Amino acid sequence: MRNMRLYRRRKRRNGFFLTLSVLAAFFGLAWLGIILTSLFYNGFAGLSGNLFTEMTPPPGADGGLANAILGSVLMSAIAVAAGTPIGLLAGTHLAEYGRYSRVSFIVRFVNDILLSAPSIVTGLFIYEIIVVNMHGFSALAGAASLMVIVIPVVVRTTENMLLLVPNGLREAAAALGAPRSAIIRTVTWRAARAGIVTGILLAVARISGETAPLLFTALNNQFWSTDLSKPMANLPVVIFQFAMSPYEDWHRLAWAGALLITITVLALSITARILESSKRS
Amino acid sequence: MADIALIDNLITDKRAAAVRRGGFRDARFRTLTGSAAIMVLVIFAGVLLSLGIGSMPAIKAFGLPFVYTEAWNPVTEKFGALASVYGTLITSLLAMLVAVPVGIGIAIFLTEICPRPLRRPIGIAIELLAGIPSIIYGIWGLFVFAPEFQQSVQPWLIDLFGDIPILQDIFGGPAYGIGIFTAAFILSIMILPFISAVTRDVFETVPTTLKEAAYAMGCTTWEVMWRVVLPFARTGVVGGAMLALGRALGETMAVTFVIGNAHHIMPSLFSPGTTISATIANEFTEAVGDLYLSSLIEMGLILFFITFVVLASAQLMLRALERRAGGVSA
């Protein structure tokens, strides 16, 4: 009798907690659904042809986000172009030359800290070393702060992907008499290419929505500008300013900008996933 | 005969030259990759150094009391970080309170309950939550979540706890919609995928024989999870949670939109507050005067220090786990 009661209690408890964990999964999925739905709903309402052809407007006027889109693309491109080689080489060093060295251990540790360190601190760092010394906010400073975010991402994925390359490949190339640098460039990099590209895509996805480091590096600009030494408009900061303003039409543009960023990020991460899974199979 | 010897010599010479060239290029390439790796350390040192130098004026002016002073008055140039530090800690801790159990629940769901074909798609969907940029959470929180919360849930909560001592203070005050509670809740959704992803990965390292043994003893699924899998995976789960905490502490945009930017410490979770990152984001470009700027930078330094400690311990825990997993397979 007592055993039966115990048995029933255990079963009830089991049912209770398993239900909770199913609910937890629904909780997560529900918020994803709600966020995406309201984003698409409000974002599409603000979407129009002007978005890509007109500049950010003063309150009450018609306008688009053309200058902000240009600025975001430009600064992200510079950040990735400058950050990828550094990250790629550093990741290569960790995986190929210094796999077990003490310095590599420290670099790995510091890199993983930088990977999740608050991005606003990155902004303060670039402000101190570039904005203060150049006596003004500039697109260059914005790109530099994004670069500081790109590097750790590329380092981490490059190292991970190179570690997946079987040592047999390296040994085969070495047996043919190829020097280490040639092995890395022609064998291991090539074998890990898909993974490395995935890492770069993830880095682009990561910076395309970064706002905090741009607030006091690139600042903002109402006009079309390609001058790297001047402040430059960019989507995240425009979204921030417009959303915090009391103007209805600015809110609409902020939603449209948010939709653009989300679509970019989702497209990038889905492409990265496809690349990753095609390599695995 | 002499010709062949000559050609032999020639080849040997060429080969020797190629080896030398290869060796030279190798050394050059090695230096190149090595200096790139050092760049990572340089960046880290640069962050510390530049923040340290930038916050010197504030450190000189206020000293240690900066950390535990609540005053924040740009007009009289009296600055203290307490309200911001409090906001940072309370929002992150509240977020963890929600995200840790829910994240573990999701991991249990994904490893034990979910039908196999659905595991990957649901796992990816949850991870997408981590991919959404924080500014999207911010704008959504400001325009969608906060008004809805203010209209429907908040008044109800205020009524519910209205007559209960202590709780009436925690859930009291006017229903603004924005505030510490809202910020913490949005943070919890943001960090959920970090916890569930790490937890799921750690759960999958638990040897199947351990679980099967427990099931064979007649344990229920929950008992297997609670008594066998969780204790085995403890270090990893805590490491994942610390990683998420590091994210929550430094999160800027999702919080800045909805916290209300008020430099006061109020007992009510519904009142507006501020966090370190929100204060910096809101005030940095408008800060006039060296002392004001320097105080903001010192707050950045404090934030960097806190997140460093949290992230470093997360690293150490997860590393130890990796080594153990490596040891088992080898």
Interface residues (C-beta under 8 A of the other chain):
Chain A: R10 K11 R13 N14 F17 L18 L20 S21 V22 L23 A24 A25 F27 G28 L29 W31 L32 I34 I35 S38 L39 N42 P85 I86 G87 L88 L89 A90 T92 H93 L94 E96 Y97 G98 V103 S104 I106 V107 F109 V110 N111 D112 I113 L114 S116 A117 P118 S119 I120 V121 T122 L124 F125 Y127 E128 I129 V148 I151 P152 V155 G177 A178 P179 R180 S181 A182 I184 R185 A205 S208 G209 E210 T211 A212 L215 F216 L219 P236 I239 F240 A243 M244 H251 A254 W255 A258 I261 T262 V265 L266 S269 R273
Chain B: V19 G22 G23 R25 D26 R28 F29 R30 L32 T33 G34 A36 A37 I38 M39 V40 L41 I43 F44 G46 V47 S50 L51 I53 G54 P101 V102 G103 I104 G105 I106 I108 F109 L110 E112 I113 C114 I122 I124 A125 I126 L128 L129 G131 I132 P133 S134 I135 I136 Y137 G138 I139 W140 L142 F143 V144 I189 L192 P193 S196 T220 T221 W222 E223 M225 W226 L243 G246 R247 L249 G250 E251 T252 M253 T256 F257 S277 I280 A281 F284 T285 I297 G300 L303 F304 T307 F308 L311 A312 Q315
